[in-house]
């Protein structure tokens, strides 16, 4: 099973590092990542594999939400199927 993690907020040092650390401790594999800085706004989308994840989806999503609040970022985790359905024309 795969998820899409989106991150939006003010650019600061260590965003990718901290999000990657939560993925690693949760046994979530990062398959693909794209990020951009638009003036001072950081935008990132990660595609991840949660097949070996040691937490439930809700626990992992909550960990990312808490990290986002601590860093002043909007971090959202959603199943790939839901993401694809939302963006289908």
C-alpha positions as CSV (number, residue, x, y, z in Angstrom):
1,X,0.0,0.0,0.0
2,X,1.2,3.5,-0.8
3,X,0.5,6.9,0.6
4,X,1.0,10.5,-0.6
5,X,2.4,12.9,2.0
6,X,2.0,16.6,1.2
7,X,3.9,19.4,3.0
8,X,3.3,23.1,2.7
9,X,4.7,26.0,4.8
10,X,7.4,28.5,5.4
11,X,10.8,27.2,4.3
12,X,13.2,26.4,7.1
13,X,16.3,24.2,7.5
14,X,15.6,20.5,8.2
15,X,12.1,20.0,6.9
16,X,13.0,17.0,4.7
17,X,15.3,15.6,7.3
18,X,12.6,15.6,10.1
19,X,9.9,14.2,7.9
20,X,12.3,11.5,6.6
21,X,13.2,10.6,10.2
22,X,9.6,10.0,11.1
23,X,9.2,7.8,8.0
24,X,12.3,5.9,8.9
25,X,11.3,5.3,12.5
26,X,7.9,4.2,11.3
27,X,9.4,1.8,8.7
28,X,7.8,3.8,5.9
29,X,9.8,3.7,2.7
30,X,10.1,6.9,0.6
31,X,9.6,5.9,-3.1
32,X,9.7,9.3,-4.7
33,X,10.0,12.9,-3.5
34,X,9.6,16.3,-5.2
35,X,10.0,19.6,-3.5
36,X,10.2,23.2,-4.4
37,X,10.7,26.5,-2.7
38,X,8.5,29.4,-4.1
39,X,10.0,32.5,-2.6
40,X,9.9,31.5,1.1
41,X,7.2,28.9,0.8
42,X,8.2,25.2,0.9
43,X,6.1,22.7,-1.0
44,X,6.8,18.9,-1.0
45,X,5.0,15.8,-2.1
46,X,6.3,12.3,-1.2
47,X,5.1,9.0,-2.4
48,X,5.7,6.3,0.2
49,X,5.3,2.6,0.7
50,X,3.6,1.7,4.0
51,X,3.7,-2.1,3.5
52,X,6.1,-2.6,6.4
53,X,4.9,0.3,8.6
54,X,5.0,-0.5,12.3
55,X,2.1,1.8,13.2
56,X,-1.5,2.0,12.1
57,X,-2.2,4.4,9.3
58,X,-4.0,6.7,11.8
59,X,-1.1,6.7,14.2
60,X,1.4,7.5,11.4
61,X,-0.8,10.3,10.1
62,X,-1.1,11.7,13.6
63,X,2.7,11.7,14.1
64,X,3.0,13.7,10.9
65,X,0.2,16.1,11.9
66,X,2.0,16.7,15.3
67,X,5.3,17.2,13.6
68,X,3.7,19.7,11.2
69,X,2.2,21.7,14.1
70,X,5.6,21.8,15.8
71,X,7.3,23.1,12.7
72,X,4.5,25.4,11.5
73,X,3.8,23.3,8.5
74,X,0.7,21.7,7.0
75,X,1.5,18.0,6.6
76,X,-1.2,15.7,5.2
77,X,-1.0,11.9,4.7
78,X,-3.5,10.1,2.5
79,X,-3.8,6.7,0.8
80,X,-2.7,6.8,-2.8
81,X,-6.2,5.7,-4.0
82,X,-7.9,8.6,-2.3
83,X,-5.3,11.0,-3.6
84,X,-5.8,9.7,-7.2
85,X,-9.6,9.9,-6.9
86,X,-9.4,13.5,-5.7
87,X,-7.3,14.5,-8.6
88,X,-9.0,12.6,-11.4
89,X,-10.7,14.7,-14.0
